[in-house]
Amino acid sequence: MIDNPLTTKLKPYRILLASGSPRRQQYLKELGISFDIVKNEVEEVYPDDLKGEQIAIYLAKLKSGALKDILKEKDILLTADTVVWFNDRSLAKPAVIEEAKQMLKELSGQWHEVITSVCFTTVAEQRIVTSTTRVRIKELSAEEIDYYVEVYKPFDKAGAYGIQEWLGSIGIIEIKGSYVNVVGLPTDLVYKTLMDMVS
């Protein structure tokens, strides 16, 4: 069996993924990347003056900083953060049902941006890539919002929705940019960056 080009080049390296997201883990597997998961307990707090892409970059770097001391030669640490940016503010992960429903009411019928930054950290260097996708959600009825939030409980998702779930199937009417970025990992940029780093 022939390995894909990235798999071959990564054989001397150990990839560490600091994310509990099953979606990010699945995408790395689909890229053919073997990796170990490392826990990261960083509190995701950022300065109030940051906007959009700046927030995603700051948090991806913040997550890497807490783990930099564990890195050895030939280790590459991946950390990431996704921001849903709407009306000049970040819609973070909702804490309760009513907050999730309110977010979806705001996004209903509107365009918003989904921004994911991925930070690649080694003993010697750090690189960051960012992808921005514009997404438009149809006008959602109160019944649709209630059903989605109560059944799917999107409390681990920025913006209170997952594009790969029911709401994405019935509610996303236009998208400009990378779909996988909205799910949580711009795989094209991850592949390109890793290829550049190990070439």
NORDACOR-V730841 format. One record per run of one state. SS is the DSSP state (H for helix, E for strand, - for the rest). FROM is the first residue (numbers start at 1). TO is the last residue. If there is no record, write none. Layout:
# NORDACOR-V730841
ss:from:to
SS:FROM:TO
SS:FROM:TO
This chain:
# NORDACOR-V730841
ss:from:to
-:1:4
H:5:10
-:11:13
E:14:17
-:18:21
H:22:30
-:31:34
E:35:37
-:38:52
H:53:65
-:66:67
H:68:70
-:71:74
E:75:86
-:87:88
E:89:90
-:91:92
E:93:93
-:94:96
H:97:107
-:108:110
E:111:121
-:122:125
E:126:137
-:138:141
H:142:152
-:153:157
E:158:158
-:159:165
H:166:171
E:172:176
-:177:178
H:179:183
-:184:186
H:187:198
-:199:199
